[in-house]
Amino acid sequence: MTVLAASSQLVATVADAQARATPGPLTSRDELTTAAERAEIAAHVGDASARARNSSLAYSIRQRLRNGDFQPGDRVVVAFMSDSIHRDTIVVRGGRFLELPGKVIVPLTGVLRSEVEGRVTGELLKYVKAEQIEVTPLMRVGVLGDVAHPGYFAFASDMPLTDAIMGAGGPTATSDLERSIVRRGPVVVRTADETRTAIANGLTLDQFGLNAGDELVIGQRREGRSTAIIGMVGVLASLTTVFIALRH
């Protein structure tokens, strides 16, 4: 067996690595580092398209590890018990930090979603005697396409993809989950195959590598699209008939 063939068997792409269920609902730094290393190796095997894609994925994961997950405007829910129950939704400030009650500042540059609870808890306990501290990072993503109520939603980052779909009203009668993709702006960042595998494995939004502003686009069955087109043609034909009748 050649080195190239052996590498091809041993190497999993980032999509494969992220499609496997991880120990926690939020991806850890070690898991991301492993995924980046796999992608960097995979960037040297396969055809040019696969190499370029894995190289891009490796770069994006390394960038995530450097910069962290939080952007200004993101929201984090902090709940804790001291003399009473405190619960607040805190917005990430322009300098990438949280300002907790009591003007406690928590820098978030380079912090992953899986790390934010530890950071917030550590800072909060310096100033407050608190118990049962819970920190939930939220993620605003679009659930679009063939769902009952498409739109943008603030979901907990550890929410499974399936729950996010149900949060948008669930699939319609013409939905085809196997044709679903993830878009980041105009770019498709997760293919239908990757998205199908992630849904089947119960991955969370964070585990699948979604960022704030990404769009999970639910696919439609071919016959559903055909029916919609036929319906539009029927409407246009009816309008044409009315127009001709009015002219006469």
C-alpha positions in Angstrom: 0.0 0.0 0.0 1.4 3.4 -0.9 1.7 6.3 1.5 -0.9 8.2 -0.4 -3.4 5.3 -0.2 -2.7 4.8 3.5 -3.2 8.5 4.1 -6.5 8.3 2.2 -7.7 5.6 4.5 -6.6 7.2 7.7 -7.6 10.7 7.0 -11.2 11.9 7.7 -12.3 15.3 6.4 -13.5 18.0 8.7 -17.0 17.3 7.7 -16.6 13.6 8.6 -15.1 14.6 12.0 -17.8 17.0 12.8 -20.5 14.6 11.6 -19.6 12.2 14.4 -21.3 12.9 17.7 -18.9 14.6 20.2 -18.9 14.1 23.9 -20.6 17.4 24.7 -23.2 19.5 22.9 -20.6 22.3 22.4 -17.4 21.6 20.5 -14.3 21.7 22.7 -10.9 23.2 21.7 -9.3 19.8 21.6 -12.0 18.5 19.2 -11.6 21.6 16.9 -7.8 21.2 16.9 -8.2 17.5 15.9 -10.6 18.5 13.1 -8.2 21.1 11.8 -5.3 18.6 11.8 -7.5 16.1 9.9 -8.4 18.7 7.3 -4.8 19.9 6.9 -3.8 16.3 6.1 -6.8 15.8 3.8 -5.8 18.9 1.9 -2.9 16.9 0.4 -5.0 14.0 -1.0 -7.8 13.6 -3.4 -8.7 15.8 -6.4 -8.0 19.5 -6.7 -11.5 20.5 -5.6 -11.4 18.3 -2.4 -7.9 19.6 -1.6 -9.0 23.2 -1.9 -12.1 22.6 0.2 -10.3 20.9 3.0 -7.6 23.6 3.0 -10.3 26.2 3.3 -12.0 24.3 6.1 -8.7 23.9 8.0 -8.1 27.6 7.7 -11.6 28.5 9.0 -11.2 26.2 12.0 -7.8 27.6 12.9 -9.3 31.1 12.6 -12.1 30.0 14.9 -9.6 28.7 17.4 -7.7 32.0 17.3 -10.6 34.5 17.4 -13.2 32.5 19.3 -16.9 32.2 18.6 -18.2 35.5 19.9 -19.0 38.7 17.8 -20.4 42.0 19.0 -24.2 41.7 19.2 -24.2 38.0 20.2 -26.2 37.2 23.3 -25.5 35.0 26.3 -28.0 34.0 28.9 -26.6 34.0 32.5 -28.6 32.5 35.3 -27.5 32.0 38.9 -28.8 31.7 42.5 -27.4 33.9 45.3 -29.8 35.6 47.7 -32.4 35.3 44.9 -32.6 33.9 41.4 -30.9 36.1 38.8 -31.4 35.6 35.1 -30.2 38.0 32.4 -29.5 38.0 28.7 -26.3 39.9 28.1 -25.2 41.3 24.8 -21.5 41.0 23.7 -20.0 44.5 23.5 -18.0 46.0 20.7 -14.7 45.0 22.3 -15.8 41.4 22.5 -16.6 41.3 26.2 -19.5 40.7 28.5 -20.4 43.1 31.3 -22.0 41.1 34.0 -24.1 42.5 36.9 -21.9 44.5 39.2 -19.8 45.8 36.2 -17.9 42.5 36.1 -16.1 42.4 32.7 -15.4 39.1 30.9 -13.2 39.3 27.8 -14.4 36.9 25.1 -11.7 37.3 22.4 -10.5 33.8 21.5 -13.1 32.2 23.7 -15.2 29.3 22.3 -18.8 28.7 23.1 -17.8 25.6 25.0 -15.5 27.7 27.2 -17.7 30.7 28.0 -19.5 29.1 31.0 -16.1 28.5 32.7 -15.0 32.0 32.0 -18.2 33.6 33.2 -18.4 31.4 36.3 -14.8 32.1 37.3 -15.3 35.9 37.1 -18.7 35.9 38.7 -17.5 33.9 41.7 -14.9 36.5 42.5 -17.6 39.0 43.3 -20.8 37.1 44.1 -21.6 34.1 46.3 -23.5 32.2 43.7 -24.8 28.6 43.2 -26.0 26.7 40.2 -24.5 29.1 37.6 -25.8 28.4 34.1 -24.4 30.1 31.0 -26.1 29.6 27.7 -24.6 31.2 24.5 -27.3 32.0 22.0 -26.9 31.9 18.2 -29.0 33.8 15.7 -29.4 31.6 12.6 -31.9 31.4 9.8 -34.1 28.4 9.3 -35.3 28.9 5.7 -36.6 26.9 2.8 -39.4 24.4 3.1 -40.4 24.8 6.8 -43.7 26.0 8.1 -42.4 29.3 9.6 -39.1 30.3 7.9 -37.2 33.1 9.6 -34.3 34.0 11.9 -34.2 32.7 15.4 -32.1 33.0 18.6 -31.4 29.4 19.5 -29.2 28.0 22.2 -25.9 26.9 20.6 -26.3 23.4 22.1 -29.7 22.9 20.4 -29.8 19.9 18.0 -30.4 20.7 14.4 -33.7 18.8 14.5 -35.0 21.0 17.3 -34.0 24.1 15.4 -36.0 22.9 12.4 -39.0 22.3 14.7 -38.5 25.7 16.1 -39.3 27.1 12.7 -42.6 25.1 12.6 -41.1 21.9 11.3 -40.9 20.4 7.8 -43.8 20.8 5.4 -45.5 18.1 3.4 -43.1 18.8 0.5 -39.9 19.0 2.5 -36.9 16.9 1.8 -34.4 17.1 4.6 -31.8 15.2 2.5 -31.6 18.2 0.2 -30.9 20.7 3.0 -27.8 22.8 3.0 -26.1 25.6 5.1 -25.4 28.9 3.6 -23.0 31.6 4.9 -24.0 34.7 2.9 -24.0 33.5 -0.8 -21.6 30.6 -0.1 -22.7 27.0 0.7 -20.6 26.0 3.6 -22.3 22.6 4.3 -23.5 20.4 1.5 -26.6 18.3 1.4 -24.6 15.2 2.3 -23.0 16.8 5.3 -26.2 18.3 6.5 -28.1 15.0 6.2 -25.4 13.2 8.2 -25.4 15.8 10.9 -29.1 15.7 11.3 -29.1 11.9 11.4 -26.3 11.9 14.1 -28.2 14.4 16.2 -25.5 17.1 16.0 -26.1 20.5 17.7 -25.7 23.9 15.9 -22.3 24.3 17.5 -21.1 20.8 16.7 -22.0 21.4 13.1 -19.9 24.5 13.1 -22.7 27.1 12.4 -21.9 30.8 13.0 -24.3 33.6 13.9 -26.1 34.6 10.7 -25.8 31.3 8.9 -28.8 29.9 7.1 -30.0 26.3 7.4 -32.0 25.9 4.2 -34.4 23.0 4.2 -34.8 21.3 0.9 -37.9 20.6 -1.1 -38.9 17.4 -3.0 -38.6 17.6 -6.7 -42.3 16.9 -7.1 -43.0 19.7 -4.7 -41.1 22.1 -6.9 -42.9 20.8 -10.0 -46.2 21.4 -8.3 -45.3 24.9 -7.4 -44.1 25.6 -10.9 -47.3 24.2 -12.4 -49.3 26.3 -9.9 -47.5 29.4 -11.0 -48.1 28.6 -14.7 -51.8 28.1 -13.9 -51.9 31.5 -12.2 -50.2 33.2 -15.1 -52.5 31.4 -17.6 -55.5 32.6 -15.7 -54.2 36.2 -15.6 -53.5 36.1 -19.3 -57.1 34.9 -20.0 -58.5 37.8 -17.8 -56.3 40.3 -19.6 -57.4 39.1 -23.0 -61.1 39.1 -21.9 -60.8 42.7 -20.6 -59.2 43.9 -23.9 -62.2 42.5 -25.8 
